[in-house]
Amino acid sequence: MDPITAVGFAASILTFIDFSWNLVAGTYEVLNSATCSTSENAHIGNVIDDLKKATDGLDSEMLGNSKHEMALRELSTKCANLSEDLLKQLGKLKVKGENSKWKSLKVKWDSMRKEKNVESMVRRLDEYRSQILIRLNLMLRQVSDKPDN
């Protein structure tokens, strides 16, 4: 076997070992978890719940029609919809019923397969959060710039 083939073969073995270790360690984590999911998914779920609570009333409680208020209502609606989608996705990545080794393995396997999709949704929510904060700051600035009557 030539050296380049041997290095490629060794790299393949190391990749397989790393993947297997992550799968086994993640299965053990889910099996011993109180939330019946990975710690990362549980953390994301907690953050999304908090974000959802914070933006819940923004779309309906705002009565103004300034450009910032309309944009804020639109952003909060998009944020709420994406939050709901992400929570549904995370709900599918939990053990249903009694936890077992096989169910934990399936949850970890599914979590690994859906990882990029979940990360993409989290990234989009973070962008919405940033935009909401910008709009709120602009609205506060607009209010503070108005002369008192």
Secondary structure in CASP SS format (residue, H / E / C, confidence):
PFRMAT SS
TARGET T0000
AUTHOR 0000-0000-0000
METHOD secondary structure of the structure
MODEL  1
M C 1.00
D C 1.00
P H 1.00
I H 1.00
T H 1.00
A H 1.00
V H 1.00
G H 1.00
F H 1.00
A H 1.00
A H 1.00
S H 1.00
I H 1.00
L H 1.00
T H 1.00
F H 1.00
I H 1.00
D H 1.00
F H 1.00
S H 1.00
W H 1.00
N H 1.00
L H 1.00
V H 1.00
A H 1.00
G H 1.00
T H 1.00
Y H 1.00
E H 1.00
V H 1.00
L H 1.00
N C 1.00
S C 1.00
A C 1.00
T C 1.00
C C 1.00
S C 1.00
T C 1.00
S H 1.00
E H 1.00
N H 1.00
A H 1.00
H H 1.00
I H 1.00
G H 1.00
N H 1.00
V H 1.00
I H 1.00
D H 1.00
D H 1.00
L H 1.00
K H 1.00
K H 1.00
A H 1.00
T H 1.00
D C 1.00
G C 1.00
L H 1.00
D H 1.00
S H 1.00
E H 1.00
M C 1.00
L C 1.00
G C 1.00
N C 1.00
S C 1.00
K H 1.00
H H 1.00
E H 1.00
M H 1.00
A H 1.00
L H 1.00
R H 1.00
E H 1.00
L H 1.00
S H 1.00
T H 1.00
K H 1.00
C H 1.00
A H 1.00
N H 1.00
L H 1.00
S H 1.00
E H 1.00
D H 1.00
L H 1.00
L H 1.00
K H 1.00
Q H 1.00
L H 1.00
G H 1.00
K H 1.00
L C 1.00
K C 1.00
V C 1.00
K C 1.00
G C 1.00
E C 1.00
N C 1.00
S C 1.00
K H 1.00
W H 1.00
K H 1.00
S H 1.00
L H 1.00
K H 1.00
V H 1.00
K H 1.00
W H 1.00
D H 1.00
S H 1.00
M H 1.00
R H 1.00
K H 1.00
E H 1.00
K H 1.00
N H 1.00
V H 1.00
E H 1.00
S H 1.00
M H 1.00
V H 1.00
R H 1.00
R H 1.00
L H 1.00
D H 1.00
E H 1.00
Y H 1.00
R H 1.00
S H 1.00
Q H 1.00
I H 1.00
L H 1.00
I H 1.00
R H 1.00
L H 1.00
N H 1.00
L H 1.00
M H 1.00
L H 1.00
R H 1.00
Q H 1.00
V H 1.00
S H 1.00
D H 1.00
K C 1.00
P C 1.00
D C 1.00
N C 1.00
END
